Amino acid sequence: DRPIFVLCTDETNAGTLAADLEALLGESVVQLTGRDLALRDIEVVSRQEEQRRLRALDALYAGALVAVCTVSGLLQRTLPPDILENAAFTLRLGEGEGPEALEPRLLACGYRRSDMVEGPGQFSRRGGILDFFTPDASAPIRVEFWGDEIDTLCYFDPETQRRTDDPLEEITLAPSTEVLVSSPGSLAKKIERLSAGLRGKTAVRAKERLAQE
């Protein structure tokens, strides 16, 4: 009656063992693997590995009984459990603060604004309609507001952009990234101070890069 945490050398061994354990136990097995560090423009980087890790971390926090982890997955820094818990929030029918109040919360959780929601970690807003795709959901979610209250809550097809017929009573939004900045304004000021103190031949390019970040 205690959780089992198995450490494997690499993803191949972890995947094989997880499949074997699922067949033997008849239940799902959490897989926590490593993720590549993004050392280039963030717009061209896939976040699938990071979002898989977030789903695994959420399952571990919820008390998963069996987990398989790689060495790299174990060693990489991630969100502390209390920050992971506090970053998530739940939307319920008949409640709400309006779509305007939700946008800053989505941005704080690592979601990116887009014209159309097609993949996890994105959100878009058109008047009183808010679409988002939380990493632990099977499909994107559409929230329609009547004033500030949530009038309808349902999944929708990202290809046709049409909502499904099955309404939801509530949905919990999980963070979309493992790095959450609690105070972006404070961080920006620190970057500006760092940039102002740079000297030498490479200072110009370094300042431009820091300004971009």
DALIN-V135885 format. One record per pair of residues at least 6 apart in sequence whose C-alpha atoms are under 8 Angstrom apart, sorted by the first residue. I is the first residue (numbers start at 1). J is the second residue. If there is no record, write none. Layout:
i=I j=J
i=I j=J
//
This chain:
i=2 j=65
i=3 j=63
i=3 j=64
i=3 j=65
i=3 j=66
i=4 j=65
i=4 j=66
i=4 j=67
i=5 j=66
i=5 j=67
i=5 j=68
i=5 j=69
i=6 j=66
i=6 j=67
i=6 j=68
i=6 j=69
i=7 j=14
i=7 j=68
i=7 j=69
i=7 j=70
i=7 j=71
i=8 j=14
i=8 j=68
i=8 j=69
i=8 j=70
i=8 j=71
i=9 j=70
i=9 j=71
i=10 j=70
i=10 j=71
i=10 j=72
i=11 j=33
i=11 j=70
i=14 j=31
i=14 j=68
i=14 j=69
i=14 j=70
i=15 j=31
i=17 j=68
i=18 j=29
i=18 j=30
i=18 j=31
i=18 j=67
i=18 j=68
i=19 j=29
i=21 j=29
i=22 j=28
i=22 j=29
i=28 j=66
i=29 j=64
i=29 j=65
i=29 j=66
i=29 j=67
i=29 j=68
i=30 j=56
i=30 j=59
i=30 j=60
i=30 j=64
i=30 j=66
i=30 j=67
i=30 j=68
i=31 j=56
i=31 j=67
i=31 j=68
i=31 j=69
i=32 j=52
i=32 j=53
i=32 j=56
i=32 j=57
i=32 j=67
i=32 j=68
i=32 j=69
i=32 j=70
i=32 j=73
i=32 j=74
i=33 j=53
i=33 j=69
i=33 j=70
i=33 j=71
i=33 j=72
i=33 j=73
i=33 j=74
i=34 j=49
i=34 j=53
i=34 j=70
i=34 j=71
i=34 j=72
i=34 j=73
i=34 j=74
i=34 j=76
i=35 j=49
i=35 j=50
i=35 j=53
i=35 j=73
i=36 j=49
i=38 j=45
i=50 j=177
i=50 j=178
i=51 j=120
i=51 j=135
i=51 j=136
i=51 j=176
i=51 j=177
i=52 j=135
i=54 j=135
i=54 j=175
i=54 j=176
i=54 j=177
i=54 j=178
i=55 j=135
i=55 j=136
i=58 j=84
i=60 j=67
i=61 j=81
i=78 j=178
i=78 j=179
i=79 j=178
i=79 j=179
i=84 j=175
i=87 j=109
i=87 j=174
i=87 j=175
i=88 j=109
i=88 j=172
i=88 j=173
i=88 j=174
i=88 j=175
i=89 j=172
i=89 j=173
i=89 j=174
i=90 j=170
i=90 j=171
i=90 j=172
i=90 j=173
i=91 j=170
i=91 j=171
i=91 j=172
i=91 j=173
i=92 j=150
i=92 j=153
i=92 j=169
i=92 j=170
i=92 j=171
i=93 j=149
i=93 j=150
i=93 j=151
i=93 j=152
i=93 j=153
i=93 j=168
i=93 j=169
i=93 j=170
i=94 j=149
i=94 j=150
i=94 j=151
i=95 j=148
i=95 j=149
i=95 j=150
i=96 j=148
i=96 j=149
i=96 j=150
i=97 j=148
i=97 j=149
i=98 j=128
i=98 j=145
i=98 j=147
i=98 j=148
i=98 j=149
i=98 j=150
i=99 j=125
i=99 j=128
i=99 j=129
i=99 j=130
i=99 j=145
i=99 j=148
i=106 j=112
i=106 j=123
i=107 j=113
i=108 j=180
i=108 j=181
i=108 j=182
i=109 j=174
i=109 j=175
i=109 j=176
i=109 j=177
i=109 j=180
i=110 j=121
i=110 j=175
i=110 j=176
i=110 j=177
i=110 j=179
i=110 j=180
i=111 j=121
i=111 j=122
i=111 j=123
i=111 j=175
i=111 j=176
i=111 j=177
i=112 j=121
i=112 j=122
i=112 j=123
i=113 j=122
i=113 j=123
i=113 j=124
i=114 j=122
i=114 j=123
i=114 j=124
i=115 j=124
i=116 j=123
i=116 j=124
i=117 j=123
i=117 j=124
i=117 j=131
i=117 j=132
i=117 j=133
i=117 j=140
i=117 j=158
i=118 j=133
i=118 j=140
i=118 j=158
i=118 j=159
i=119 j=133
i=119 j=140
i=119 j=158
i=120 j=132
i=120 j=133
i=120 j=134
i=120 j=135
i=120 j=140
i=120 j=176
i=121 j=132
i=121 j=133
i=121 j=134
i=121 j=135
i=121 j=176
i=121 j=177
i=122 j=132
i=122 j=133
i=122 j=134
i=123 j=130
i=123 j=131
i=123 j=132
i=123 j=133
i=124 j=130
i=124 j=131
i=124 j=132
i=125 j=131
i=128 j=144
i=128 j=145
i=128 j=146
i=128 j=147
i=129 j=142
i=129 j=143
i=129 j=144
i=129 j=145
i=130 j=142
i=130 j=143
i=130 j=144
i=131 j=140
i=131 j=141
i=131 j=142
i=131 j=143
i=132 j=140
i=132 j=141
i=132 j=142
i=133 j=139
i=133 j=140
i=133 j=141
i=134 j=140
i=134 j=173
i=134 j=174
i=134 j=175
i=134 j=176
i=135 j=174
i=135 j=175
i=135 j=176
i=136 j=174
i=139 j=155
i=139 j=156
i=139 j=157
i=139 j=158
i=140 j=155
i=140 j=156
i=140 j=157
i=140 j=158
i=141 j=153
i=141 j=154
i=141 j=155
i=141 j=156
i=142 j=152
i=142 j=153
i=142 j=154
i=142 j=155
i=142 j=156
i=142 j=163
i=143 j=150
i=143 j=151
i=143 j=152
i=143 j=153
i=143 j=154
i=144 j=150
i=144 j=151
i=144 j=152
i=144 j=153
i=145 j=151
i=145 j=152
i=152 j=167
i=152 j=168
i=153 j=167
i=153 j=168
i=153 j=169
i=153 j=170
i=154 j=163
i=154 j=164
i=154 j=165
i=154 j=166
i=154 j=167
i=154 j=168
i=155 j=163
i=155 j=164
i=155 j=166
i=155 j=167
i=155 j=168
i=156 j=162
i=156 j=163
i=156 j=164
i=157 j=163
i=157 j=164
i=191 j=210
i=191 j=211
i=192 j=210
i=192 j=211
i=195 j=206
i=195 j=207
i=195 j=210
i=195 j=211
i=196 j=207
i=198 j=206
i=198 j=207
//
